[in-house]
Amino acid sequence: MSTSGEHGYPDTGHTRTHLPGGDPYGGAPRRTPRSSSRSLITVVGVVVLLIAAIAFANRDNSSSTNTPAKGAPHQPAAPTAASGHTPAPTKQNGIPANFPHTKQGAESAAANYAVALVSADILKPTRRNEIVREVFVADQQAALTDKFNKAYSKQFLSNIGLDQNGNSAAGHTYVSRTAPLGTKPTAYSASAATVEVWCTGVFGTAGEDSTNPVTSDWFTMTLELRWENDDWKAAGFSQKDGPAPIPGDGKASSADQMAKAVEEYGGFTYAR
């Protein structure tokens, strides 16, 4: 993952994701700037990307044994249709778990972990610790917990309108939701895998006087996975922009409509 954030989150040493930072563990996905709030939105996006960048930057580079050898034949893309396999039989702390020990299982894990890492919950200290425990391999958890906590500092949260517990002010709703559109494994073995997840999402604060309005973004998150304790877990991740379509001309919804949508529409468990 890159080491510079582009979505406006604190620098954590990784690339972009919904995390504060600027490395493989980038922070939250970058928001699309709107009028005068552009600088704040950009900062928030950078932070998210940064967290992802940090985790990725600190990963053990010697573990990337699944990278195709130079000159190796290009692997054709997998079909875009769903595989039909069960995504995950259980959930741990609300996060899908116990993925199949297959390439499709690794893709499913990557898609669901991307959703968790770019969720509004990652900004809440208690929930963040649970996400790190469920998403990452054991030997990365302590370091990542420390980096995430530093990235999502009280000052950072205040800058995006949240209190130290990651809660928005009265009359506002912080929105951070991601939807994977597809996955692509770039390396796979029985013990490790690298999967790219193409995503879109909505990010920002819904509220009549919000200076960080909810906007959409398109990005690709790359997760390095390891088979550990009978499940696929992340050892590192990074994020980059796009691919993004030409913006449509649909009418933007009101802050109240956005807040209600987040509260009333539940998320999904994703599968390859």
C-alpha positions in Angstrom: 0.0 0.0 0.0 1.2 3.5 -0.6 2.5 5.5 2.2 0.7 8.7 1.5 -3.0 9.3 2.3 -5.3 10.9 -0.1 -8.6 10.8 1.6 -8.1 13.2 4.5 -7.4 11.0 7.5 -4.5 11.2 10.0 -1.2 9.7 8.9 -0.7 6.2 10.1 2.0 4.9 7.8 -0.1 3.0 5.3 -2.0 3.9 2.1 -5.6 4.9 1.8 -8.5 3.1 3.3 -11.0 4.5 5.6 -8.4 5.1 8.2 -6.4 8.1 9.3 -2.9 7.9 7.9 -1.1 7.7 4.7 0.4 4.3 3.9 -0.7 0.8 3.1 -3.2 1.1 5.8 -4.6 4.3 4.3 -7.5 5.8 6.0 -11.0 6.2 4.9 -11.7 6.4 1.2 -11.2 9.8 -0.2 -14.3 12.0 -0.4 -15.2 14.1 -3.5 -14.7 17.7 -2.4 -17.6 20.0 -2.6 -17.3 23.8 -2.8 -15.8 25.4 0.3 -15.6 22.1 2.2 -13.1 20.7 -0.2 -10.1 21.0 2.0 -11.7 19.3 5.0 -13.0 16.5 2.9 -9.7 16.0 1.3 -8.0 15.9 4.7 -10.5 13.3 6.0 -10.0 11.1 2.9 -6.2 11.3 3.3 -6.4 10.2 6.9 -8.4 7.1 6.1 -5.9 6.2 3.3 -3.0 6.8 5.6 -4.1 4.3 8.2 -4.3 1.6 5.5 -0.9 2.7 4.3 0.7 2.4 7.7 -0.4 -1.2 8.2 0.8 -2.1 4.8 4.1 -0.2 5.1 4.9 -2.1 8.3 4.0 -5.5 6.9 6.7 -8.1 6.5 7.8 -7.7 3.0 9.4 -11.1 3.1 5.9 -12.6 3.3 5.0 -11.6 -0.3 6.0 -15.0 -1.6 2.9 -15.3 -3.7 3.8 -12.5 -6.1 4.2 -13.8 -9.6 7.8 -14.1 -10.8 9.0 -11.5 -13.2 8.1 -12.6 -16.7 5.5 -15.0 -15.5 2.4 -15.3 -17.8 -0.4 -12.9 -17.1 -3.3 -14.5 -15.2 -6.7 -13.9 -16.9 -9.3 -12.2 -14.8 -11.8 -14.3 -13.0 -15.4 -14.2 -14.3 -17.5 -11.4 -12.8 -20.5 -13.7 -12.0 -20.9 -14.8 -8.3 -19.4 -18.2 -7.6 -22.4 -19.4 -5.7 -20.4 -20.4 -2.7 -21.6 -19.6 0.9 -19.7 -16.4 1.9 -19.1 -17.1 5.6 -21.0 -19.4 8.0 -20.7 -17.2 11.1 -20.0 -13.7 12.4 -17.7 -12.5 15.1 -18.5 -9.1 16.7 -20.7 -8.4 13.6 -17.9 -9.2 11.1 -18.2 -12.3 8.8 -15.8 -15.0 9.8 -14.8 -18.6 9.1 -14.4 -18.2 5.4 -13.8 -21.3 3.2 -10.1 -22.3 2.7 -10.3 -21.6 -1.1 -9.5 -18.8 -3.5 -13.2 -17.8 -3.4 -13.1 -17.8 0.4 -10.1 -15.4 0.3 -12.0 -13.1 -2.0 -15.1 -13.1 0.2 -12.9 -12.3 3.2 -11.2 -9.4 1.5 -14.6 -7.9 0.4 -16.0 -8.1 3.9 -12.9 -6.8 5.6 -12.8 -3.8 3.2 -16.3 -3.0 4.4 -15.3 -3.2 8.1 -12.1 -1.1 7.6 -13.9 1.7 6.0 -16.9 1.8 8.3 -17.9 4.5 10.7 -17.2 1.9 13.5 -13.5 2.2 12.9 -13.6 5.7 14.4 -15.1 4.4 17.7 -12.3 3.2 20.1 -14.1 0.2 21.5 -15.4 -1.0 18.1 -12.1 -0.3 16.5 -10.3 -2.8 18.8 -12.9 -5.4 18.0 -12.5 -4.8 14.2 -8.7 -5.2 14.5 -9.1 -8.4 16.5 -11.4 -9.9 13.9 -9.8 -8.7 10.7 -6.1 -9.0 11.3 -3.6 -11.8 12.0 -2.5 -12.1 15.6 1.0 -10.9 15.2 -0.2 -7.6 13.6 -3.0 -6.7 16.1 -1.0 -5.0 18.8 1.0 -2.7 16.5 -2.1 -1.9 14.4 -4.2 -1.1 17.4 -1.6 1.4 18.6 -1.3 2.9 15.1 -5.0 3.2 14.6 -5.5 4.8 18.0 -2.8 7.4 17.2 -4.2 8.0 13.8 -7.8 8.4 15.1 -6.7 10.8 17.8 -9.0 13.1 19.8 -7.8 16.0 17.6 -8.4 14.1 14.4 -11.9 13.2 15.4 -12.6 16.7 16.5 -11.5 18.0 13.1 -14.2 15.9 11.4 -16.9 16.9 13.9 -16.8 13.8 16.2 -16.1 13.5 19.9 -13.4 11.3 21.4 -15.7 8.3 21.3 -16.3 8.8 17.5 -19.8 10.1 18.0 -21.2 13.0 16.0 -22.8 16.1 17.5 -26.5 16.3 18.1 -28.4 16.7 14.9 -25.6 15.2 12.8 -25.0 11.7 11.6 -21.5 10.6 10.5 -21.7 8.4 7.4 -19.0 6.0 6.2 -20.3 3.0 4.3 -18.6 1.0 1.6 -20.0 -1.4 -1.1 -17.6 -3.8 -2.9 -18.3 -4.1 -6.6 -15.9 -6.9 -7.3 -12.8 -8.8 -6.3 -9.6 -9.9 -8.1 -7.0 -12.3 -6.6 -3.5 -11.4 -7.8 -1.8 -14.1 -5.8 -3.0 -17.3 -4.1 -1.6 -20.3 -2.2 -3.0 -22.5 0.6 -1.4 -20.2 3.2 -1.6 -16.7 1.7 -3.4 -14.6 -0.8 -3.5 -11.1 -2.2 -6.9 -9.7 -3.3 -7.9 -6.4 -4.8 -11.4 -5.2 -3.9 -13.0 -2.5 -6.2 -15.4 -0.4 -4.0 -17.6 2.6 -4.0 -19.0 4.3 -0.9 -20.5 7.3 0.8 -18.6 9.4 3.4 -19.1 12.5 5.4 -21.4 14.1 8.0 -25.2 14.5 7.3 -26.6 17.6 9.0 -28.1 20.9 7.9 -25.0 22.9 8.9 -22.4 20.2 8.2 -19.1 21.5 6.7 -18.2 18.0 5.7 -21.3 16.9 3.5 -21.8 13.3 2.5 -20.1 12.6 -0.8 -19.3 9.4 -2.8 -16.0 7.9 -3.8 -14.5 5.1 -5.8 -11.4 3.2 -4.8 -9.6 -0.1 -4.9 -8.3 -1.7 -1.7 -5.7 -4.4 -1.8 -5.6 -6.9 1.1 -2.8 -9.3 1.9 -4.4 -12.3 3.6 -3.0 -15.2 5.6 -4.6 -18.5 6.5 -4.5 -18.5 10.3 -6.6 -20.5 12.8 -8.8 -22.0 10.1 -9.8 -18.6 8.7 -8.5 -15.9 6.3 -7.1 -12.9 8.1 -5.5 -9.7 6.9 -1.8 -9.2 7.3 -1.8 -5.8 5.5 -3.8 -3.6 3.2 -3.5 -0.5 0.9 -5.8 1.7 -1.1 -5.8 3.7 -4.3 -8.2 5.8 -6.3 -10.7 4.4 -8.9 -11.6 3.1 -11.3 -14.3 5.7 -11.2 -17.1 6.4 -13.7 -18.1 9.8 -15.0 -20.3 11.4 -12.3 -24.0 11.3 -13.0 -26.4 14.2 -12.8 -28.7 12.8 -10.2 -30.1 15.2 -7.6 -28.3 15.2 -4.3 -30.5 14.0 -1.4 -31.0 16.1 1.7 -29.0 15.6 4.9 -32.0 14.1 6.6 -32.6 11.6 3.8 -28.9 10.5 3.9 -29.0 10.1 7.7 -32.2 8.0 7.5 -30.8 5.9 4.7 -27.8 4.9 6.8 -30.0 4.1 9.8 -32.8 2.2 7.9 -30.9 0.2 5.3 -28.8 -2.7 6.6 -25.5 -3.9 5.1 -24.7 -7.2 3.4 -22.3 -10.1 3.8 -20.3 -10.2 0.6 -19.3 -13.3 -1.3 -17.3 -14.2 -4.4 
